[in-house]
Amino acid sequence: MHMTIQETYQKEIIPKLKTDLGITNPMAIPRLMKIVVNCGIGREALADKKVIEKVAAQLAVITGQKPSVTRAKRAISTFKLRAGDAVGLKVTLRGRFMSDFFTRLVTIALPRVRDFRGVSASGFDGHGNYTLGISDQTIFAELEYTLIDKTRGFEVTFVTRSGSDTHAKKLLTYLGMPFEK
């Protein structure tokens, strides 16, 4: 039987992290808290209201969860944007949905990228969170071609409970994230 990310984390990764990072307090061990998938649609959503629905359907298939609509905070007249206009979608994954998405991303989707040599290690924010940009949603095998009207990119942010980028990188590496050599 295949172990889930939680089981692998408990049995194998925690002991490795304890020895590698020299942590004695079990609460200080880095941990993946949530994954946020964000898709900015912007101008396109203002021109055609159906775009939001199409992208929402795609994100729901990819993540297994219904996305929430993000709205403009302020009006920008040069872009013909009013405050409150829908400009993007986001999904916050926790628990089982998070581990399922992470497994699919690392084992199936990322290896399907053409000329894939690993993800860039420059996506850390200084607080132990890692953001990965995906330029094309078609790398996800579960997405049917009938749903796709045009290629769109989105960001995937891995929020960890660790104070530093080095700890977070070590955690994500042990979980199976393929960083560039």
N, C-alpha and C positions, 0 to 999 in steps of 0.2 A: 504494500500500500504506500502511496505517495504522501510524504509529510507536508503539512501546510507551512506557510511562512512563520506563523506563530509558534508551531512546534519546533521548527528548525531554530528559530530565535531563542527559545527557552533552553533547548538541549545542547546546541552547538555554539551559537554565536555569543551568548552571554559569557560563557567561560573564556572564549577567545578574547573578547573585548576586555574582560577583567585583567587578564594577564598582559595583553598588548598595551593597554592604556594605563595600567597600574592603578585601577580603581578598586577600592575596598568597599565603599558604600554601594549597596545594590540599587539605590534610588538614583545614583549619579550615572548609571550606565546609559549610553545613548540609545534612543528608541525611536522608531518611526511612528509618529503620532497620527498623521493624516496625509493624504495626497489630494491636492487641489488641481483640477483640470480646468483651464480657463481658455476661452476662445473669444477673441475680440472680433466683432463683425464690422462695427463702425458705420461708415457712410452707406455701405450696401444695404444695411438694415433700414435706413431712413428711406431709401428709394423703393424698396420692395419689402412689405411686411411678412411675406411668406418665407423669406430667407431665414428668419429667426426660427420658424417652425421646422424647416428642413435641417438646419444645423443642430437644433435641439434633438431631433429624431436620431441624427448620426451620433451625437454625444451620448444619448441614452443607450444606443446599441453598444458603443465602445466601452462605456463605464458600467453599464448595468444599473444606472440610477438616473432619475429625471433631473435635468439641469435647471438651475434657477437663472432668471434673466437679470443681467446687471444693467443699470441705468446711468445716464450721464448725470454727474453731480452739478455741473453748471452749464450755462448756455454759451456757445461759441458761434458768433454770428457769421464768421467767415466760412465755417463748415456747414452753415444752416442747421445748427444743432441746438435744440432746446433742452433745458434741464428736465430730466425725467424721461428722455427718449431712450429706448432700448438700444444699447450699443454692444452687448456681448452676452455670453453665457458662461456659467461656471458650475462645476460639480465638486462637492467636497466628499471625499471617500474616507470612511473609517471602517475598522473592523474587518469583517469578511470581504466586503466589496473592495476595500483597499488592498488586501492581500491577493485577491483574485486578479485585480487590475495589474498590480505590480508583477505578478507571475506571468501574465499574458504579455505585458510590455517587454519584459526582459528576455523571456524564452521564445516568443513567437514574433512580436512586432519589430523590435529593433534589429534582429538578424535579417529581416526582410528588406532593410534599407540598402539601396545600391551602394557599393564600395564602402561598407560599414567597417570602420576601424576602431570603434569604441566611442563613447560619449565624451564630450569635452569636460575637463575638470574645472573649467573656469566659471561654472554656473553657481558657485557657492556665494552666499550673501554676507558672510562674516559672522553670522549667528547660528550656523549649522543647518541652514536650509539650502536645498539644491533645486534649481529650476532648469528644466530641460525643454528646449524648443523643438517641436516636431513640425516640419514644414508641410507634411502631406498626411491626411487622415487615412489614405488607402493602405498604409502599412498594417492596419488592423484587419486580420483575415475575416473577422465576423461581420464586417461591414459589406452589405450587398451593393453591387454596382448600380442598382436601380435607385438607391437612396442618394447617390452622389451626383450633384449638379456641377460642381467645380471643386478643384482641390483647395483645401483650406488648411491653415496651420493652427496649432494651439500650443499653449505652454502647459507643462506638467510640473508642479512644484511639490517636492517631497519635504514635508515639515517634520524635523526631528527634534527630539528632546536632548540636545547636546549643546554645550556652550560654544564649541569651536568647530570650524570647518574640517580640521584634521580628524576629529572624532566622528563627525558625520560621514566623511568620506570613507573611513574605515568601516563604519556600520553598513553603508550602502554597498561597499565592495563585498563584504561578507554575505549580504543578502543576495548578491548576484548581479549588481549593476556593472556593466562592462565599460569601465573607464579606459581612455586612451592610454597606451603604454608610453 
